[in-house]
Structure formats: C-alpha cells, structure tokens
Amino acid sequence: MVMKISCQQSPVTTGMKAVVVGVGSTGMAAAELLHALGAQVRIVDRSADKVTPAFREVIEKLGFETAFGDHSVEQFAGASLVVPSPGVPVLKIQQYLPADALVMAETELAWHCVQHIPVLAVTGTNGKTTTVRLCAKMLEDAGKKVFLGGNIGTPLSRFVLEGGEADVLVLELSSFQLQTCSALRPKVGVLTNITVDHLDYHKDMDEYTDAKMRLFARQTVEDKAIFGPGLEDLPYRHDVKAEIWFFDDSSRFPDALLKGRHNRLNMEASFLACSVFGVTEESAAATLREFVAAEHTLETVGVARGVTFVNDTKATTVDAVRAALETFDAPILLLAGGVYKGGDLSTLAGLVRSKVKAVGLYGSSREKFEQAWAGCAPMSYDTTMEEAARRLMDKAAAGDVMLLAPATSSFDQYANYRARGEDFRRIYSLLAGE
C-alpha cells in the first residue's frame, strides 16, 4: 500500500511533475514525500553510480523516472516543481528548467506540512552545527520534545514521512537550502556570522549574504531575529520585520565544558534563541555543564606518543581555522589542504607564526597556503593526509597538538567532511599503534 499524506498548505498537487536533483539522503526523502503528496517524480543526477541500494529500491518500488548524466533540458522537461539537494548550484541548472518551474528547497517542501510546529532555525558561515545541537539539548533538558535536522542529520521530509511529533523544530539551514526558500517562517531565526565561504557555489558575497538573509524574509513582528557580532547593519538593510536581538561574547556560562570565544558566542546565541521557548538561564547553565562538542568539531581523538590528535574537519573556512588555532596554547602541528572555497588565508599569518610549530599540507590548494603563510612556520607538502601527518610526527614532541583544520572543502579526496574526519581517526589509530 502506497502511503499518502494530506497537506493542505503544500504547493504540490496530484499529478504534478516534480524533479528531484541529487540522490543523497535529502533527495531520497524529498522524492518519497513528493510521491506521498501525489506528484509524479523524476530523479536526476549526473551519475547513476551514486544511487545507494536503499534509494534504488525506493525508485523501483515507487516507479520513479530517472535521468542520469550531464544536466540538460530533457532532464527537466515538463517539470512544474524542482527540488535541488543541498550543494546543487541552482544557477548551474537554471538554464535547463521550464520557465514556469518552481524551485524549492527540500526543507521548505516539508515545512509546508508542519507549519503548526514552531521553528527555531540557525544559519551562518561557522557555528551552525554546535548552535543547533546546543539549542536542541537546552530545549530537551527543559522538557520540550524536539526534532533536530535540516542540514544536520535527518531531512525534515523524513520527519514528515514518519509522522513525527515535536514541540519545536530545530533546523540547521545552509545558504544552499535558503537560496530556494521563499515561504519558510521561523519563530526564531539565528544568524551566527557571515564570512567568505562557498564562492565556488555562489556568484559573489552579495548572493551568499542574500541567501542567508532569506531566513528572516517571511518573519513578522511576532517572531525573533537574532544576529551575531559585526552584523548590526544587516537586519536593517534587509528590512527584517521581526523583533531584532543581537548577541556577543559573554561570560554568562563560566562552568561550560565548551571552551574558546567561538563557543561562548555559540552558547550565547543558543540561550537567547531558547529563551523564547521558556528556557531559563539556570536551565541553560545546567545543560552547558555537561554538553560536549560534536564529532568532527574540535574533537579530541586521542593521544599518540604524547601528541594530542584533534579532529576539526568541519573547519572549512578561514574563520573556523582561526577559532581552532585560538583554542590551543600548546604547539600546533597543523594539517591543511583541500578544495579552496575563498577567504583570505593571509589574515591567519600572525596566528600561524605564533601558534603553529609546523604545517603539513596535502591534496589541493597547496599554492594558496604557501603564498599566504610563507615564512610563518615550516611547511611541507604531501599528496595524502596520512603522508602529511607522518611527516609532522617526525617533528612532534610530547605535549604538541596534531590539529586537522583544513580551511577547505573535502571534495578533492573525500566524499564529504565526515569521510575526511574518519580518515584522520584512521591515521591516528595507525600512528598510535606504531
């Protein structure tokens, strides 16, 4: 029996032709939800090889069309609705779409079905994941039933398909997702920061900033819009209608396990957002006394030969690397490299000079780092992270920190940042066993 979902607020109508671009977990959830809403679904991707066995089973069971290969007009022919997966550059597929096709993020597609549940949504260049995890934990510790998803973990469409129930939907949203949101209205929206990022995807910083600010576009005076330091002009330039709050570094939670200025900012943002739902400062402080960092975010993997291995594979931007370097007082052996996304690496030169014992470059973008950090610290280059880490270990002493903070995306050698972090763990295990 094929499941059907009734969603009066959805723009999806019975028999509508809908195209889902991308075959990851988000694309799979979106395709299933579109089918449940009565749409005729076509799956599009550049490569059929990326279809997982689970998704292939769904495609066969539900009778989805498929069209693989380079994007073309034929792939999108007849589509009234197009749902791109996060990371699919909308500008690069726009030329192939029917003129009247509606382009919609998977998150917004699902949100139409759960508008009765208030949304706490977080975006920003850095700090999104830590902030939404903090928000979810603070709300849960205060007795709320929470769904945590979006750009982190479970797609919102999966929550809808499974008939999920929650008091609050806590969503991490990327610029990719927000760029194709036009109706989403969070009760609380948080913008942690904006720095140069994803210029391999967005046309320029104006487009990137405009995408982030779409989070607040549908809010009203009944909602809250929360902004981090340095963003004081943005809500006024973008005519934000919600009540506007700002946050900055604070010593409000001195007993928190999370350390560093970047985490103090994340904690402050989280508390302000959750206070809208009744979380008290005392309750938030209790949460923070036990809350630990997420996997792949300044995660201590272990100690090998007296060297502490720290996995910060999510440090894909210049500002994220700055936060990582500022966290440690011990000499740092820095692993960096991958697909350069933009940002001025030379602004880190002072920190590299004062904090970093040696830099081990690997993979792509070697010349970007060598130009930016020339003379700041000894630098070496190897093809792979394992080779670079082994070379750094030859220079290591007990008490040093081996820090993976790549300042780049992972797509030259890895499927995603998680795979890169897992490889770093593997390398630690090898070195610890030798």
C-alpha positions, 0 to 999 in steps of 0.5 A: 500500500502506497502511503499518502499524506494530506497537506493542505498548505503544500504547493504540490498537487496530484499529478504534478511533475516534480524533479528531484536533483541529487540522490543523497539522503535529502533527495531520497526523502524529498522524492518519497514525500513528493510521491506521498503528496501525489506528484509524479517524480523524476530523479536526476543526477549526473551519475547513476553510480551514486544511487545507494541500494536503499534509494534504488529500491525506493525508485523501483518500488515507487516507479520513479523516472530517472535521468542520469548524466550531464544536466540538460533540458530533457532532464527537466522537461515538463517539470512544474516543481524542482527540488535541488539537494543541498550543494546543487548550484541552482544557477548551474541548472537554471538554464535547463528548467521550464520557465514556469518551474518552481524551485524549492528547497527540500526543507521548505517542501516539508515545512509546508506540512508542519507549519503548526510546529514552531521553528527555531532555525540557525544559519551562518558561515561557522557555528551552525552545527554546535548552535543547533545541537546546543539549542536542541539539548537546552530545549530537551533538558527543559522538557520540550520534545524536539526534532533536530535536522535540516542540514544536520542529520535527518531531512525534515521530509523524513520527519514528515514521512514518519509522522513525527511529533515535536514541540519545536523544530530545530533546523540547521539551514545552509545558504544552499537550502535558503537560496530556494526558500521563499515561504519558510517562517521561523519563530526564531531565526539565528544568524551566527556570522557571515564570512567568505565561504562557498564562492565556488557555489555562489556568484559573489558575497552579495548572493551568499549574504542574500541567501542567508538573509532569506531566513528572516524574509517571511518573519513578522513582528511576532517572531525573533531575529537574532544576529551575531557580532559585526552584523548590526547593519544587516537586519536593517538593510534587509528590512527584517520585520521581526523583533531584532536581538543581537548577541556577543561574547559573554561570560554568562556560562563560566562552568561550560565544558565548551571552551574558546570565544567561538563557543561562548558566542555559540552558547550565547546565541543558543540561550537567547534563541531558547529563551523564547521557548521558556528556557531559563538561564539556570536551565541553560547553565545546567545543560552547558555543564555537561554538553560536549562538542560534536564529532568532527568539531574540535574533537579530541581523538586521542593521544599518540606518543604524547601528541594530542590528535584533534579532529576539526574537519568541519573547519572549512573556512578561514574563520573556523581555522582561526577559532581552532588555532585560538583554542590551543596554547600548546604547539600546533602541528597543523594539517591543511589542504583541500578544495579552496572555497575563498577567504583570505588565508593571509589574515591567519599569518600572525596566528600561524607564526605564533601558534603553529610549530609546523604545517603539513599540507596535502591534496589541493590548494597547496599554492594558496597556503604557501603564498599566504603563510610563507615564512610563518612556520615550516611547511611541507607538502604531501599528496595524502593526509596520512603522508602529511601527518607522518611527516609532522610526527617526525617533528612532534614532541610530547605535549604538541597538538596534531590539529586537522583544520583544513580551511577547505572543502573535502571534495578533492579526496573525500566524499564529504567532511565526515569521510575526511574526519574518519580518515584522520581517526584512521591515521591516528589509530595507525600512528598510535599503534606504531 
